[in-house]
Amino acid sequence: MTNEPARAPQPFRLRDDAREWFKALYEKDFRIGFDAFYFCFMAGIATGNKIQTPNSAAPELIPYFPDRYAPRKQVLVALFLTQELEDLGIKMSEKKDVHAKIKKLLDPNSSGHHLSEEGVKEFNKYAHGGFEVLRDEWFDDRPRSLETFLRIFKQALDEAIAKRRLAEVVASKP
């Protein structure tokens, strides 16, 4: 086994329209661009919504988890991996399939986030899809204050998680 040098990680990307939608929060409350990305990603993961967005419409944001998010990067990556496996219908008991998919999505030699190129692309798709959930389903208008945004976001996130749990229970019944 060779010790490969760390590779420059692929960047997280935030859609231009998401940047515009969060404009008021960028001006007053968000300290870094990753804040908007995080909320978009969480909405995408909670709803299972992901979409492809061309790189030309989603400029590079940052190629690693910023300091504020670094302590939770394992949780974010675990949420991502769990959702990807669920999307593919792979159960955790299917160890070979789980291992094969995780091997495609992770790269231990990638500094910053340990995601492979494919992993970052898929991770970004959840943020892109999550933005559409925020804009089209969870909010009537773009956010103007952080307090109102967080209140509505938490309520919608809790509802999305509850819907998924209910769907899991119904699916598990014979």
C-alpha positions as CSV (number, residue, x, y, z in Angstrom):
1,M,0.0,0.0,0.0
2,T,1.5,3.3,-1.0
3,N,1.0,6.5,0.8
4,E,-0.3,8.9,-1.8
5,P,0.2,12.6,-1.2
6,A,-2.9,14.7,-0.3
7,R,-4.7,15.9,-3.4
8,A,-6.2,19.3,-3.8
9,P,-9.9,18.8,-3.0
10,Q,-12.7,19.7,-5.4
11,P,-14.6,22.8,-4.2
12,F,-18.0,23.1,-2.8
13,R,-20.2,25.2,-5.1
14,L,-23.1,27.6,-4.4
15,R,-25.5,28.5,-7.1
16,D,-25.5,32.2,-8.2
17,D,-29.3,32.4,-7.7
18,A,-28.8,31.0,-4.1
19,R,-26.2,33.8,-3.4
20,E,-28.8,36.3,-4.6
21,W,-31.6,34.8,-2.6
22,F,-29.5,34.9,0.6
23,K,-28.3,38.5,-0.2
24,A,-29.9,40.1,2.9
25,L,-28.3,37.6,5.2
26,Y,-24.9,38.0,3.6
27,E,-25.1,41.7,4.2
28,K,-26.1,41.4,7.8
29,D,-25.6,38.0,9.4
30,F,-23.7,35.4,7.4
31,R,-20.0,35.6,8.0
32,I,-18.9,33.2,5.3
33,G,-20.4,31.9,2.0
34,F,-20.5,28.4,3.4
35,D,-23.3,29.4,5.8
36,A,-25.7,29.6,2.8
37,F,-24.3,26.4,1.4
38,Y,-24.9,24.6,4.7
39,F,-28.6,25.6,4.8
40,C,-29.1,24.5,1.2
41,F,-27.3,21.2,1.8
42,M,-29.4,20.4,4.9
43,A,-32.6,21.1,3.1
44,G,-31.5,18.9,0.2
45,I,-30.5,16.0,2.5
46,A,-33.6,16.3,4.6
47,T,-35.8,16.1,1.6
48,G,-33.6,13.8,-0.6
49,N,-33.7,16.5,-3.3
50,K,-30.6,16.8,-5.4
51,I,-30.1,18.3,-8.9
52,Q,-27.3,18.8,-11.3
53,T,-26.3,22.5,-11.8
54,P,-23.7,23.5,-14.4
55,N,-20.4,24.8,-12.9
56,S,-21.0,28.0,-14.9
57,A,-24.1,28.7,-12.7
58,A,-22.5,27.6,-9.4
59,P,-19.1,29.2,-8.9
60,E,-16.5,27.7,-6.6
61,L,-17.1,28.4,-3.0
62,I,-14.4,26.8,-0.9
63,P,-12.5,23.4,-1.2
64,Y,-12.8,22.4,2.5
65,F,-15.0,22.7,5.5
66,P,-14.4,26.1,7.1
67,D,-13.3,26.3,10.7
68,R,-16.8,26.9,11.9
69,Y,-18.0,23.7,10.3
70,A,-14.9,21.5,10.6
71,P,-15.9,20.0,14.0
72,R,-19.1,18.7,12.3
73,K,-17.7,17.6,8.9
74,Q,-17.9,13.9,9.8
75,V,-21.6,14.4,10.6
76,L,-22.2,16.2,7.4
77,V,-20.4,13.5,5.4
78,A,-22.2,10.8,7.3
79,L,-25.6,12.4,6.5
80,F,-24.5,12.6,2.8
81,L,-23.3,8.9,2.7
82,T,-26.5,7.7,4.4
83,Q,-28.7,9.6,1.9
84,E,-26.7,8.4,-1.1
85,L,-27.0,4.7,0.1
86,E,-30.7,5.2,0.7
87,D,-31.2,6.7,-2.8
88,L,-29.6,3.7,-4.3
89,G,-31.6,1.3,-2.2
90,I,-28.5,-0.1,-0.5
91,K,-29.1,-1.3,3.0
92,M,-26.3,-1.1,5.6
93,S,-26.5,-4.9,5.9
94,E,-25.3,-5.2,2.3
95,K,-21.7,-4.7,3.3
96,K,-20.1,-5.2,-0.1
97,D,-22.4,-2.7,-1.8
98,V,-22.0,-0.2,1.0
99,H,-18.2,-0.5,0.9
100,A,-18.1,-0.2,-2.9
101,K,-20.3,3.0,-2.9
102,I,-18.4,4.6,-0.1
103,K,-15.1,3.9,-1.8
104,K,-16.4,5.8,-4.8
105,L,-17.5,8.8,-2.7
106,L,-14.6,9.1,-0.3
107,D,-10.9,9.8,-0.9
108,P,-8.8,9.7,2.3
109,N,-6.0,11.4,0.3
110,S,-8.1,14.5,-0.4
111,S,-7.4,17.1,2.2
112,G,-10.1,19.4,3.5
113,H,-13.2,17.1,3.3
114,H,-12.0,13.6,2.3
115,L,-14.6,13.4,-0.5
116,S,-13.6,12.1,-3.9
117,E,-14.3,14.1,-7.0
118,E,-17.5,12.2,-7.5
119,G,-18.4,12.6,-3.8
120,V,-18.0,16.4,-4.0
121,K,-20.2,16.6,-7.1
122,E,-22.9,14.5,-5.4
123,F,-22.6,16.6,-2.2
124,N,-23.0,19.8,-4.2
125,K,-26.1,18.3,-5.9
126,Y,-27.8,18.2,-2.5
127,A,-27.0,21.8,-1.9
128,H,-28.4,22.8,-5.3
129,G,-31.5,20.7,-4.8
130,G,-31.9,22.0,-1.3
131,F,-31.8,25.6,-2.5
132,E,-34.8,24.8,-4.7
133,V,-36.6,23.3,-1.7
134,L,-35.9,26.5,0.3
135,R,-37.0,28.9,-2.4
136,D,-39.9,26.9,-3.9
137,E,-41.4,25.0,-0.9
138,W,-40.2,26.2,2.5
139,F,-40.3,30.0,2.0
140,D,-42.7,32.4,0.4
141,D,-40.0,35.0,-0.1
142,R,-36.2,35.3,0.2
143,P,-35.0,35.8,3.8
144,R,-34.7,39.3,5.2
145,S,-33.7,38.5,8.8
146,L,-31.7,35.6,10.3
147,E,-34.2,35.2,13.2
148,T,-37.2,34.7,10.9
149,F,-35.2,32.5,8.5
150,L,-34.0,30.2,11.3
151,R,-37.4,29.8,12.8
152,I,-39.0,28.9,9.4
153,F,-36.0,26.7,8.5
154,K,-36.1,24.7,11.7
155,Q,-39.9,24.1,11.4
156,A,-39.6,23.0,7.8
157,L,-36.6,20.8,8.5
158,D,-38.3,19.1,11.4
159,E,-41.4,18.5,9.2
160,A,-39.3,17.1,6.4
161,I,-37.5,14.7,8.8
162,A,-40.8,13.6,10.3
163,K,-42.3,12.9,6.8
164,R,-39.3,10.7,6.0
165,R,-39.6,8.8,9.3
166,L,-43.3,8.2,8.6
167,A,-42.5,7.1,5.1
168,E,-39.9,4.6,6.5
169,V,-42.4,3.2,9.0
170,V,-45.0,2.8,6.3
171,A,-42.5,1.2,3.9
172,S,-41.5,-1.3,6.6
173,K,-45.0,-2.6,7.2
174,P,-45.9,-5.8,5.4
